[in-house]
Amino acid sequence: MTYLSFIRAEVLVLWRRKQNIFNALLFFLMVVVLFPLGVNPSAEFLAPAADGIVWCAMLLAVLMATESMFKEDYIDGSLEQLIISGLSLPLLLLLKTTAQWLVVFLPLLFMMPLLAEMLYLPDGCFWVLMATLVIGSPSLFLIGAIGAALTVSLKQGAILVMLLILPFYLPVIIFATSAVRAAQLGLPYLGLLAILLAIFLLSLVIAPCMAAIVIKASTN
């Protein structure tokens, strides 16, 4: 097995298990669509709140997608095979998380122009919101991978995953929404995007190693 063949196989596995991905995408869409109907559909309310609605929906969708990221591989013994494959386990887990992010995020990316219009997001803020999603969403998946690894041996770990990793999601949400809000007010926002990028790079270094340590402990 090589790293390239692994990521190809991972994409095929995600396609076979597409129900979990579809549920996450559908949940994201339902939150964004139903929130204006249940609270206030006026442009005066939705325009300043659009970024918060999108990011909260993204967070919940990521929680749904990552909760079972390693579960089925743990049950069928695939995780043990990864450990003894002779390849770098942190890098394999990073590739697995990357495949998960691509499969979930790309459909959301194509839906964003329509959702932004529906939420009356100002035109000048759309690309800032997209930048925060591109930079910040990988951090959510990487942090979620740690939570999924911690609960991989538990039958019902969804609530525990949420409790464990939700505090680590807060900085991403705060800086992402602050960047869009700064763009709406005409204030500088590049510093906030830089902080999001720093969080992503920190997660990129730490999360695969931590997930690998936890998975090795769980399989033993």
N, CA, C and O of each residue as an XYZ file, in Angstrom:
880
protein
N       0.842     -1.196      0.000
C       0.000      0.000      0.000
C       0.877      1.245      0.000
O       1.866      1.318      0.729
N       0.508      2.220     -0.820
C       1.181      3.511     -0.857
C       0.213      4.588     -0.383
O      -0.984      4.343     -0.231
N       0.746      5.776     -0.153
C      -0.117      6.869      0.300
C      -1.139      7.237     -0.769
O      -2.284      7.560     -0.450
N      -0.732      7.189     -2.034
C      -1.655      7.521     -3.116
C      -2.768      6.489     -3.220
O      -3.936      6.846     -3.373
N      -2.416      5.222     -3.140
C      -3.450      4.184     -3.215
C      -4.374      4.253     -1.999
O      -5.562      3.944     -2.092
N      -3.819      4.658     -0.865
C      -4.647      4.774      0.343
C      -5.714      5.850      0.184
O      -6.880      5.617      0.501
N      -5.324      7.026     -0.307
C      -6.309      8.097     -0.411
C      -7.339      7.780     -1.498
O      -8.499      8.175     -1.383
N      -6.921      7.063     -2.559
C      -7.892      6.623     -3.567
C      -8.899      5.660     -2.949
O     -10.104      5.776     -3.173
N      -8.393      4.712     -2.170
C      -9.287      3.756     -1.515
C     -10.198      4.456     -0.519
O     -11.359      4.077     -0.359
N      -9.678      5.469      0.145
C     -10.479      6.184      1.140
C     -11.638      6.923      0.486
O     -12.746      6.940      1.022
N     -11.390      7.530     -0.666
C     -12.465      8.215     -1.390
C     -13.540      7.214     -1.820
O     -14.732      7.509     -1.735
N     -13.125      6.042     -2.276
C     -14.089      5.013     -2.667
C     -14.901      4.527     -1.467
O     -16.102      4.282     -1.578
N     -14.230      4.390     -0.317
C     -14.935      3.967      0.901
C     -15.959      5.016      1.303
O     -17.085      4.678      1.669
N     -15.576      6.286      1.238
C     -16.518      7.352      1.583
C     -17.718      7.360      0.635
O     -18.838      7.669      1.041
N     -17.474      7.017     -0.629
C     -18.580      6.952     -1.586
C     -19.530      5.812     -1.233
O     -20.746      5.949     -1.367
N     -18.974      4.683     -0.781
C     -19.835      3.566     -0.388
C     -20.606      3.883      0.891
O     -21.733      3.424      1.077
N     -19.998      4.659      1.754
C     -20.654      5.036      3.015
C     -21.239      6.437      2.923
O     -21.232      7.184      3.902
N     -21.740      6.790      1.757
C     -22.149      8.164      1.500
C     -23.340      8.617      2.337
O     -23.647      9.809      2.367
N     -24.018      7.692      3.016
C     -25.165      8.080      3.822
C     -24.756      9.058      4.924
O     -25.470     10.024      5.190
N     -23.601      8.811      5.571
C     -23.138      9.713      6.625
C     -22.828     11.098      6.075
O     -23.172     12.109      6.689
N     -22.174     11.141      4.910
C     -21.851     12.420      4.287
C     -23.124     13.133      3.854
O     -23.264     14.341      4.042
N     -24.039     12.387      3.282
C     -25.303     12.991      2.840
C     -26.078     13.561      4.025
O     -26.678     14.631      3.919
N     -26.068     12.858      5.142
C     -26.762     13.353      6.329
C     -26.163     14.667      6.812
O     -26.893     15.580      7.199
N     -24.827     14.766      6.791
C     -24.165     15.996      7.229
C     -24.513     17.157      6.300
O     -24.794     18.261      6.765
N     -24.495     16.910      4.982
C     -24.833     17.959      4.020
C     -26.292     18.384      4.153
O     -26.607     19.573      4.104
N     -27.171     17.414      4.320
C     -28.584     17.725      4.467
C     -28.842     18.506      5.752
O     -29.669     19.417      5.775
N     -28.138     18.150      6.811
C     -28.300     18.859      8.079
C     -27.842     20.308      7.940
O     -28.505     21.219      8.434
N     -26.714     20.522      7.271
C     -26.233     21.881      7.029
C     -27.271     22.689      6.261
O     -27.581     23.823      6.628
N     -27.801     22.107      5.207
C     -28.781     22.808      4.378
C     -30.050     23.113      5.159
O     -30.613     24.198      5.023
N     -30.502     22.175      5.967
C     -31.725     22.388      6.741
C     -31.553     23.505      7.761
O     -32.455     24.323      7.939
N     -30.410     23.548      8.430
C     -30.177     24.603      9.422
C     -30.186     25.975      8.760
O     -30.832     26.901      9.250
N     -29.465     26.106      7.639
C     -29.378     27.403      6.968
C     -30.725     27.832      6.402
O     -31.063     29.015      6.443
N     -31.499     26.883      5.875
C     -32.783     27.222      5.255
C     -33.863     27.481      6.297
O     -34.654     28.413      6.151
N     -33.902     26.664      7.345
C     -34.989     26.777      8.315
C     -34.775     27.878      9.344
O     -35.745     28.375      9.918
N     -33.525     28.272      9.590
C     -33.273     29.306     10.591
C     -34.001     30.610     10.263
O     -34.661     31.157     11.147
N     -33.914     31.139      9.033
C     -34.661     32.374      8.736
C     -36.170     32.198      8.885
O     -36.857     33.114      9.335
N     -36.689     31.036      8.514
C     -38.132     30.814      8.614
C     -38.590     30.771     10.064
O     -39.692     31.214     10.388
N     -37.737     30.231     10.939
C     -38.124     30.099     12.336
C     -37.859     31.313     13.181
O     -38.433     31.444     14.263
N     -36.995     32.222     12.718
C     -36.641     33.386     13.540
C     -37.157     34.672     12.898
O     -38.119     35.275     13.374
N     -36.507     35.081     11.815
C     -36.902     36.336     11.176
C     -36.371     36.330      9.742
O     -35.156     36.339      9.543
N     -37.252     36.315      8.738
C     -36.784     36.232      7.345
C     -36.425     37.580      6.732
O     -36.127     37.638      5.539
N     -36.444     38.654      7.495
C     -36.193     39.970      6.919
C     -34.716     40.163      6.621
O     -33.857     39.594      7.293
N     -34.429     40.969      5.607
C     -33.041     41.249      5.229
C     -32.309     41.998      6.332
O     -31.107     41.803      6.507
N     -33.003     42.849      7.079
C     -32.365     43.622      8.151
C     -31.808     42.721      9.244
O     -30.793     43.046      9.860
N     -32.465     41.595      9.487
C     -31.978     40.654     10.507
C     -30.933     39.693      9.944
O     -29.922     39.418     10.589
N     -31.185     39.182      8.731
C     -30.335     38.124      8.195
C     -28.975     38.629      7.710
O     -27.979     37.916      7.828
N     -28.919     39.835      7.171
C     -27.657     40.330      6.616
C     -26.522     40.330      7.639
O     -25.449     39.808      7.337
N     -26.711     40.894      8.840
C     -25.616     40.851      9.820
C     -25.422     39.494     10.481
O     -24.363     39.229     11.049
N     -26.439     38.625     10.414
C     -26.353     37.323     11.082
C     -25.973     36.190     10.143
O     -25.817     35.054     10.591
N     -25.820     36.467      8.853
C     -25.617     35.399      7.857
C     -24.364     34.587      8.141
O     -24.394     33.359      8.066
N     -23.262     35.256      8.465
C     -22.020     34.530      8.702
C     -22.121     33.611      9.909
O     -21.609     32.492      9.884
N     -22.781     34.078     10.968
C     -22.970     33.244     12.151
C     -23.828     32.026     11.871
O     -23.550     30.936     12.370
N     -24.878     32.211     11.067
C     -25.750     31.086     10.713
C     -24.972     30.040      9.926
O     -25.065     28.846     10.211
N     -24.203     30.489      8.936
C     -23.440     29.557      8.102
C     -22.403     28.804      8.928
O     -22.238     27.595      8.766
N     -21.706     29.510      9.808
C     -20.653     28.854     10.582
C     -21.209     27.909     11.641
O     -20.619     26.859     11.898
N     -22.322     28.259     12.253
C     -22.942     27.325     13.208
C     -23.428     26.066     12.493
O     -23.282     24.958     13.008
N     -24.008     26.242     11.302
C     -24.438     25.077     10.522
C     -23.237     24.238     10.105
O     -23.306     23.009     10.119
N     -22.139     24.889      9.736
C     -20.925     24.166      9.367
C     -20.398     23.358     10.548
O     -20.020     22.197     10.388
N     -20.371     23.966     11.727
C     -19.880     23.259     12.916
C     -20.699     22.006     13.198
O     -20.137     20.943     13.461
N     -22.020     22.124     13.143
C     -22.879     20.974     13.423
C     -22.720     19.893     12.353
O     -22.728     18.702     12.664
N     -22.576     20.310     11.095
C     -22.380     19.328     10.019
C     -21.051     18.590     10.181
O     -20.977     17.386      9.937
N     -20.004     19.306     10.591
C     -18.701     18.663     10.800
C     -18.777     17.674     11.951
O     -18.202     16.588     11.872
N     -19.483     18.034     13.022
C     -19.648     17.104     14.141
C     -20.321     15.812     13.681
O     -19.927     14.722     14.093
N     -21.338     15.938     12.825
C     -22.016     14.751     12.322
C     -21.108     13.917     11.427
O     -21.148     12.687     11.467
N     -20.289     14.586     10.621
C     -19.440     13.868      9.662
C     -18.261     13.182     10.336
O     -17.862     12.091      9.931
N     -17.698     13.820     11.371
C     -16.470     13.287     11.969
C     -16.731     12.305     13.104
O     -15.826     11.561     13.483
N     -17.933     12.281     13.654
C     -18.201     11.417     14.808
C     -17.916      9.955     14.497
O     -17.420      9.227     15.357
N     -18.218      9.517     13.290
C     -18.015      8.120     12.899
C     -16.851      7.957     11.916
O     -16.813      6.991     11.155
N     -15.909      8.894     11.931
C     -14.816      8.870     10.959
C     -13.991      7.587     11.039
O     -13.610      7.027     10.011
N     -13.712      7.119     12.265
C     -12.894      5.925     12.451
C     -13.690      4.727     12.954
O     -13.131      3.645     13.134
N     -14.980      4.907     13.181
C     -15.772      3.874     13.852
C     -15.815      2.569     13.060
O     -15.488      1.507     13.589
N     -16.214      2.649     11.800
C     -16.349      1.424     11.003
C     -14.993      0.785     10.716
O     -14.885     -0.438     10.636
N     -13.958      1.613     10.561
C     -12.615      1.059     10.364
C     -12.138      0.331     11.617
O     -11.409     -0.658     11.531
N     -12.548      0.820     12.763
C     -12.188      0.150     14.012
C     -12.912     -1.188     14.138
O     -12.338     -2.176     14.595
N     -14.173     -1.205     13.727
C     -14.968     -2.429     13.851
C     -14.460     -3.524     12.911
O     -14.349     -4.684     13.308
N     -14.154     -3.154     11.672
C     -13.738     -4.187     10.708
C     -12.229     -4.468     10.724
O     -11.746     -5.269      9.924
N     -11.489     -3.823     11.615
C     -10.066     -4.110     11.754
C      -9.150     -3.322     10.840
O      -7.943     -3.566     10.822
N      -9.697     -2.374     10.076
C      -8.867     -1.606      9.148
C      -7.854     -0.729      9.877
O      -6.747     -0.518      9.382
N      -8.223     -0.219     11.046
C      -7.287      0.623     11.798
C      -6.049     -0.161     12.216
O      -4.937      0.367     12.188
N      -6.241     -1.420     12.604
C      -5.088     -2.244     12.965
C      -4.178     -2.467     11.758
O      -2.955     -2.507     11.894
N      -4.772     -2.610     10.598
C      -3.973     -2.784      9.385
C      -3.167     -1.527      9.072
O      -2.035     -1.611      8.595
N      -3.756     -0.358      9.342
C      -3.013      0.881      9.116
C      -1.812      0.980     10.058
O      -0.744      1.456      9.672
N      -2.002      0.526     11.296
C      -0.921      0.615     12.281
C       0.262     -0.258     11.880
O       1.414      0.142     12.052
N      -0.012     -1.442     11.348
C       1.066     -2.378     11.012
C       1.477     -2.300      9.546
O       2.244     -3.137      9.069
N       0.968     -1.293      8.827
C       1.256     -1.202      7.387
C       2.699     -0.786      7.093
O       3.182     -0.975      5.977
N       3.384     -0.224      8.081
C       4.731      0.274      7.862
C       4.778      1.714      7.389
O       5.858      2.295      7.296
N       3.623      2.303      7.086
C       3.544      3.705      6.694
C       3.302      4.571      7.927
O       2.924      4.077      8.989
N       3.524      5.852      7.764
C       3.340      6.786      8.876
C       1.856      6.885      9.226
O       1.053      7.334      8.409
N       1.492      6.468     10.437
C       0.082      6.520     10.838
C      -0.445      7.953     10.902
O      -1.554      8.193     10.427
N       0.293      8.926     11.468
C      -0.222     10.304     11.451
C      -0.503     10.811     10.036
O      -1.497     11.500      9.810
N       0.375     10.467      9.079
C       0.153     10.915      7.704
C      -1.055     10.217      7.088
O      -1.810     10.839      6.341
N      -1.247      8.938      7.389
C      -2.430      8.228      6.891
C      -3.709      8.843      7.454
O      -4.693      8.999      6.732
N      -3.698      9.188      8.731
C      -4.879      9.809      9.337
C      -5.113     11.205      8.768
O      -6.257     11.632      8.614
N      -4.037     11.910      8.459
C      -4.181     13.222      7.822
C      -4.810     13.077      6.443
O      -5.689     13.856      6.076
N      -4.363     12.082      5.674
C      -4.959     11.846      4.357
C      -6.425     11.447      4.477
O      -7.250     11.858      3.662
N      -6.747     10.662      5.475
C      -8.131     10.249      5.698
C      -9.009     11.453      6.044
O     -10.127     11.584      5.547
N      -8.485     12.322      6.899
C      -9.221     13.531      7.265
C      -9.368     14.466      6.072
O     -10.407     15.103      5.898
N      -8.319     14.547      5.248
C      -8.379     15.387      4.050
C      -9.457     14.894      3.084
O     -10.215     15.689      2.529
N      -9.517     13.590      2.892
C     -10.553     13.033      2.021
C     -11.947     13.339      2.567
O     -12.857     13.672      1.808
N     -12.108     13.226      3.882
C     -13.393     13.532      4.500
C     -13.754     15.001      4.291
O     -14.899     15.329      3.978
N     -12.773     15.877      4.466
C     -13.018     17.306      4.283
C     -13.422     17.621      2.841
O     -14.355     18.391      2.614
N     -12.730     17.034      1.876
C     -13.044     17.299      0.478
C     -14.453     16.840      0.120
O     -15.192     17.551     -0.561
N     -14.815     15.654      0.581
C     -16.122     15.098      0.226
C     -17.256     15.920      0.841
O     -18.316     16.062      0.231
N     -17.045     16.457      2.033
C     -18.088     17.247      2.697
C     -18.058     18.695      2.232
O     -19.108     19.286      1.980
N     -16.868     19.272      2.117
C     -16.759     20.718      1.900
C     -17.051     21.134      0.465
O     -17.678     22.171      0.250
N     -16.617     20.358     -0.520
C     -16.812     20.769     -1.906
C     -18.287     20.961     -2.272
O     -18.620     21.959     -2.910
N     -19.197     20.028     -1.887
C     -20.614     20.311     -2.169
C     -21.123     21.563     -1.472
O     -21.927     22.304     -2.038
N     -20.665     21.806     -0.248
C     -21.074     23.025      0.462
C     -20.562     24.262     -0.259
O     -21.237     25.291     -0.294
N     -19.373     24.159     -0.832
C     -18.776     25.289     -1.549
C     -19.642     25.687     -2.739
O     -19.820     26.874     -3.012
N     -20.176     24.701     -3.440
C     -21.018     25.001     -4.600
C     -22.389     25.554     -4.187
O     -23.029     26.272     -4.955
N     -22.829     25.217     -2.981
C     -24.122     25.715     -2.514
C     -24.050     27.126     -1.941
O     -25.078     27.792     -1.820
N     -22.851     27.592     -1.585
C     -22.720     28.843     -0.856
C     -23.244     30.071     -1.601
O     -23.878     30.911     -0.961
N     -23.020     30.237     -2.924
C     -23.585     31.430     -3.575
C     -25.093     31.539     -3.409
O     -25.608     32.623     -3.134
N     -25.805     30.432     -3.572
C     -27.255     30.455     -3.426
C     -27.653     30.733     -1.982
O     -28.570     31.515     -1.734
N     -26.975     30.106     -1.033
C     -27.298     30.320      0.369
C     -26.975     31.747      0.800
O     -27.691     32.329      1.616
N     -25.896     32.313      0.254
C     -25.545     33.693      0.588
C     -26.611     34.665      0.100
O     -26.937     35.630      0.791
N     -27.149     34.415     -1.078
C     -28.237     35.261     -1.582
C     -29.483     35.113     -0.712
O     -30.174     36.093     -0.433
N     -29.760     33.892     -0.290
C     -30.943     33.653      0.524
C     -30.835     34.345      1.886
O     -31.841     34.773      2.453
N     -29.614     34.451      2.402
C     -29.391     35.084      3.709
C     -29.085     36.571      3.589
O     -28.766     37.216      4.588
N     -29.178     37.123      2.386
C     -28.941     38.554      2.133
C     -27.543     38.986      2.567
O     -27.364     40.098      3.064
N     -26.556     38.118      2.383
C     -25.190     38.483      2.727
C     -24.717     39.573      1.775
O     -24.847     39.421      0.561
N     -24.168     40.674      2.298
C     -23.679     41.744      1.412
C     -22.642     41.227      0.419
O     -21.818     40.373      0.746
N     -22.699     41.758     -0.796
C     -21.820     41.260     -1.865
C     -20.348     41.372     -1.500
O     -19.560     40.481     -1.819
N     -19.973     42.447     -0.843
C     -18.573     42.638     -0.503
C     -18.061     41.683      0.547
O     -16.851     41.573      0.739
N     -18.963     40.981      1.241
C     -18.555     40.069      2.307
C     -18.537     38.603      1.866
O     -18.068     37.736      2.603
N     -19.046     38.334      0.671
C     -19.160     36.931      0.259
C     -17.801     36.263      0.181
O     -17.625     35.153      0.683
N     -16.835     36.928     -0.445
C     -15.529     36.298     -0.622
C     -14.763     36.219      0.688
O     -13.917     35.343      0.865
N     -15.058     37.130      1.604
C     -14.444     37.024      2.934
C     -14.995     35.799      3.658
O     -14.246     35.055      4.292
N     -16.310     35.593      3.562
C     -16.912     34.400      4.162
C     -16.335     33.134      3.539
O     -16.038     32.174      4.250
N     -16.175     33.126      2.220
C     -15.604     31.957      1.555
C     -14.164     31.715      2.012
O     -13.744     30.573      2.195
N     -13.414     32.805      2.193
C     -12.031     32.658      2.665
C     -11.993     32.067      4.070
O     -11.152     31.218      4.364
N     -12.899     32.512      4.937
C     -12.927     31.955      6.296
C     -13.299     30.474      6.272
O     -12.775     29.688      7.061
N     -14.206     30.091      5.365
C     -14.595     28.683      5.274
C     -13.449     27.824      4.752
O     -13.208     26.729      5.260
N     -12.741     28.320      3.737
C     -11.627     27.551      3.162
C     -10.491     27.401      4.171
O      -9.883     26.335      4.276
N     -10.208     28.473      4.913
C      -9.093     28.430      5.866
C      -9.498     27.753      7.175
O      -8.715     27.008      7.764
N     -10.730     28.018      7.626
C     -11.129     27.565      8.952
C     -11.735     26.178      9.016
O     -11.574     25.486     10.020
N     -12.434     25.751      7.963
C     -13.113     24.450      8.026
C     -12.153     23.267      8.167
O     -12.502     22.302      8.848
N     -10.947     23.290      7.551
C     -10.039     22.162      7.806
C      -9.683     21.996      9.277
O      -9.488     20.876      9.747
N      -9.598     23.106     10.003
C      -9.312     23.018     11.442
C     -10.418     22.266     12.166
O     -10.147     21.488     13.080
N     -11.667     22.497     11.759
C     -12.784     21.787     12.394
C     -12.665     20.282     12.177
O     -12.903     19.502     13.099
N     -12.299     19.874     10.971
C     -12.161     18.446     10.684
C     -10.973     17.840     11.419
O     -11.058     16.716     11.914
N      -9.868     18.573     11.493
C      -8.688     18.045     12.179
C      -8.950     17.893     13.675
O      -8.587     16.880     14.274
N      -9.577     18.894     14.269
C      -9.927     18.794     15.693
C     -10.964     17.696     15.904
O     -10.907     16.959     16.889
N     -11.915     17.591     14.970
C     -12.915     16.532     15.057
C     -12.310     15.150     14.958
O     -12.827     14.204     15.551
N     -11.211     15.018     14.211
C     -10.537     13.721     14.101
C      -9.991     13.276     15.460
O     -10.004     12.086     15.775
N      -9.514     14.227     16.263
C      -9.043     13.877     17.616
C     -10.199     13.355     18.456
O     -10.069     12.339     19.139
N     -11.337     14.057     18.403
C     -12.502     13.594     19.153
C     -12.993     12.247     18.693
O     -13.371     11.409     19.511
N     -12.992     12.021     17.364
C     -13.420     10.726     16.835
C     -12.482      9.617     17.279
O     -12.925      8.502     17.553
N     -11.175      9.914     17.353
C     -10.207      8.911     17.808
C     -10.393      8.592     19.285
O     -10.258      7.441     19.698
N     -10.704      9.610     20.076
C     -10.885      9.397     21.515
C     -12.079      8.500     21.822
O     -12.075      7.786     22.824
N     -13.097      8.531     20.970
C     -14.325      7.774     21.234
C     -14.509      6.617     20.260
O     -15.615      6.093     20.128
N     -13.439      6.209     19.575
C     -13.575      5.202     18.526
C     -14.044      3.856     19.076
O     -14.718      3.107     18.368
N     -13.704      3.540     20.303
C     -14.079      2.241     20.872
C     -15.407      2.280     21.618
O     -15.826      1.269     22.183
N     -16.081      3.440     21.630
C     -17.359      3.561     22.318
C     -18.499      3.374     21.329
O     -18.422      3.826     20.187
N     -19.561      2.701     21.776
C     -20.698      2.466     20.885
C     -21.472      3.747     20.616
O     -21.866      3.997     19.477
N     -21.699      4.560     21.636
C     -22.427      5.804     21.490
C     -21.521      6.944     21.932
O     -21.501      7.311     23.107
N     -20.763      7.507     20.975
C     -19.794      8.522     21.354
C     -20.098      9.908     20.840
O     -19.279     10.812     21.008
N     -21.271     10.115     20.206
C     -21.557     11.404     19.573
C     -21.587     12.543     20.581
O     -20.966     13.584     20.362
N     -22.301     12.355     21.681
C     -22.410     13.416     22.677
C     -21.057     13.673     23.330
O     -20.705     14.821     23.601
N     -20.305     12.615     23.582
C     -18.990     12.775     24.198
C     -18.042     13.516     23.272
O     -17.271     14.360     23.728
N     -18.085     13.217     21.979
C     -17.261     13.939     21.012
C     -17.586     15.429     21.059
O     -16.686     16.268     21.058
N     -18.874     15.748     21.101
C     -19.301     17.137     21.133
C     -18.771     17.851     22.372
O     -18.278     18.975     22.282
N     -18.871     17.206     23.514
C     -18.411     17.813     24.760
C     -16.892     17.981     24.766
O     -16.374     18.950     25.321
N     -16.185     17.044     24.154
C     -14.729     17.084     24.187
C     -14.153     18.166     23.276
O     -13.224     18.873     23.668
N     -14.687     18.301     22.086
C     -14.033     19.161     21.095
C     -14.729     20.495     20.876
O     -14.156     21.385     20.247
N     -15.951     20.658     21.378
C     -16.657     21.916     21.148
C     -15.880     23.128     21.667
O     -15.842     24.145     20.974
N     -15.252     23.074     22.864
C     -14.475     24.244     23.308
C     -13.345     24.619     22.349
O     -13.002     25.797     22.242
N     -12.761     23.645     21.652
C     -11.672     23.934     20.722
C     -12.183     24.514     19.406
O     -11.408     25.085     18.638
N     -13.479     24.371     19.143
C     -14.069     24.963     17.955
C     -14.342     26.459     18.132
O     -14.415     27.198     17.150
N     -14.491     26.896     19.366
C     -14.911     28.275     19.618
C     -13.960     29.321     19.022
O     -14.440     30.282     18.420
N     -12.625     29.181     19.163
C     -11.756     30.193     18.530
C     -11.943     30.296     17.028
O     -11.909     31.394     16.472
N     -12.142     29.155     16.360
C     -12.345     29.180     14.907
C     -13.615     29.960     14.575
O     -13.610     30.808     13.683
N     -14.699     29.674     15.292
C     -15.966     30.362     15.037
C     -15.837     31.854     15.321
O     -16.319     32.681     14.548
N     -15.189     32.194     16.426
C     -15.082     33.598     16.827
C     -14.293     34.409     15.799
O     -14.739     35.474     15.374
N     -13.129     33.909     15.401
C     -12.295     34.679     14.472
C     -12.885     34.684     13.062
O     -12.736     35.670     12.340
N     -13.549     33.602     12.658
C     -14.156     33.562     11.322
C     -15.302     34.566     11.216
O     -15.363     35.345     10.265
N     -16.201     34.545     12.184
C     -17.321     35.494     12.140
C     -16.855     36.930     12.359
O     -17.446     37.863     11.816
N     -15.802     37.113     13.148
C     -15.273     38.468     13.357
C     -14.691     39.029     12.066
O     -14.798     40.227     11.804
N     -14.073     38.166     11.257
C     -13.514     38.625      9.982
C     -14.620     39.099      9.041
O     -14.494     40.145      8.405
N     -15.698     38.329      8.956
C     -16.813     38.734      8.088
C     -17.467     40.002      8.624
O     -17.827     40.888      7.849
N     -17.625     40.094      9.947
C     -18.219     41.297     10.536
C     -17.345     42.520     10.281
O     -17.862     43.607     10.022
N     -16.026     42.354     10.353
C     -15.123     43.473     10.058
C     -15.259     43.914      8.608
O     -15.225     45.109      8.313
N     -15.413     42.947      7.697
C     -15.603     43.290      6.285
C     -16.911     44.049      6.087
O     -16.967     44.969      5.271
N     -17.954     43.685      6.812
C     -19.230     44.383      6.705
C     -19.115     45.829      7.172
O     -19.780     46.716      6.637
N     -18.264     46.062      8.176
C     -18.100     47.405      8.725
C     -17.007     48.200      8.029
O     -16.764     49.355      8.378
N     -16.345     47.597      7.050
C     -15.276     48.280      6.353
C     -13.973     48.351      7.125
O     -13.141     49.216      6.850
N     -13.780     47.462      8.079
C     -12.575     47.435      8.900
C     -11.589     46.406      8.360
O     -11.986     45.521      7.602
N     -10.308     46.499      8.734
C      -9.328     45.495      8.285
C      -9.666     44.112      8.842
O     -10.033     43.977     10.009
N      -9.539     43.103      8.009
C      -9.867     41.742      8.430
C      -8.759     40.733      8.115
O      -8.883     39.558      8.461
N      -7.689     41.172      7.471
C      -6.628     40.242      7.098
C      -5.939     39.642      8.327
O      -5.496     38.494      8.288
N      -5.845     40.409      9.412
C      -5.248     39.883     10.632
C      -6.052     38.734     11.202
O      -5.487     37.764     11.707
N      -7.370     38.839     11.125
C      -8.231     37.759     11.613
C      -8.087     36.514     10.739
O      -8.083     35.393     11.246
N      -7.970     36.714      9.421
C      -7.726     35.570      8.539
C      -6.367     34.929      8.831
O      -6.215     33.711      8.739
N      -5.384     35.760      9.184
C      -4.063     35.226      9.527
C      -4.133     34.372     10.794
O      -3.454     33.350     10.892
N      -4.949     34.788     11.760
C      -5.116     33.990     12.978
C      -5.787     32.660     12.645
O      -5.399     31.617     13.173
N      -6.792     32.693     11.771
C      -7.430     31.448     11.324
C      -6.415     30.526     10.657
O      -6.422     29.317     10.885
N      -5.548     31.100      9.838
C      -4.512     30.305      9.173
C      -3.540     29.708     10.193
O      -3.097     28.569     10.045
N      -3.214     30.485     11.226
C      -2.319     29.976     12.274
C      -2.970     28.821     13.029
O      -2.300     27.843     13.362
N      -4.270     28.927     13.302
C      -4.982     27.827     13.967
C      -4.976     26.579     13.094
O      -4.796     25.466     13.589
N      -5.176     26.773     11.786
C      -5.148     25.637     10.866
C      -3.781     24.962     10.857
O      -3.693     23.736     10.922
N      -2.709     25.759     10.777
C      -1.360     25.175     10.740
C      -1.042     24.452     12.046
O      -0.412     23.394     12.038
N      -1.476     25.022     13.161
C      -1.264     24.359     14.450
C      -2.033     23.042     14.506
O      -1.504     22.033     14.973
N      -3.271     23.050     14.035
C      -4.069     21.820     14.000
C      -3.453     20.802     13.051
O      -3.484     19.602     13.321
N      -2.891     21.279     11.937
C      -2.283     20.387     10.949
C      -1.095     19.636     11.532
O      -0.840     18.488     11.167
N      -0.372     20.282     12.436
C       0.799     19.654     13.042
C       0.412     18.736     14.202
O       0.952     17.638     14.338
N      -0.523     19.190     15.034
C      -0.818     18.488     16.282
C      -1.855     17.383     16.109
O      -1.680     16.284     16.635
N      -2.932     17.662     15.375
C      -4.081     16.746     15.340
C      -3.732     15.345     14.821
O      -4.110     14.372     15.473
N      -3.034     15.184     13.687
C      -2.743     13.812     13.225
C      -1.908     13.010     14.220
O      -2.136     11.814     14.401
N      -0.951     13.661     14.860
C      -0.111     12.948     15.835
C      -0.924     12.529     17.051
O      -0.787     11.403     17.528
N      -1.771     13.425     17.560
C      -2.595     13.089     18.717
C      -3.585     11.981     18.376
O      -3.778     11.056     19.164
N      -4.215     12.073     17.196
C      -5.161     11.037     16.778
C      -4.470      9.683     16.638
O      -5.033      8.652     17.006
N      -3.242      9.688     16.103
C      -2.499      8.433     15.944
C      -2.183      7.803     17.294
O      -2.309      6.589     17.454
N      -1.770      8.620     18.274
C      -1.466      8.105     19.615
C      -2.705      7.492     20.249
O      -2.642      6.414     20.839
N      -3.824      8.179     20.124
C      -5.062      7.703     20.731
C      -5.543      6.424     20.062
O      -5.993      5.502     20.742
N      -5.455      6.357     18.741
C      -5.907      5.156     18.019
C      -5.039      3.948     18.367
O      -5.558      2.843     18.526
N      -3.737      4.143     18.486
C      -2.879      3.050     18.889
C      -3.256      2.543     20.273
O      -3.271      1.336     20.512
N      -3.558      3.454     21.180
C      -3.977      3.041     22.528
C      -5.311      2.314     22.494
O      -5.510      1.348     23.230
N      -6.227      2.770     21.647
C      -7.554      2.145     21.587
C      -7.492      0.751     20.990
O      -8.184     -0.153     21.459
N      -6.671      0.562     19.961
C      -6.584     -0.765     19.343
C      -5.826     -1.741     20.213
O      -6.017     -2.950     20.085
N      -4.975     -1.253     21.091
C      -4.261     -2.146     22.006
C      -5.119     -2.557     23.203
O      -4.659     -3.307     24.063
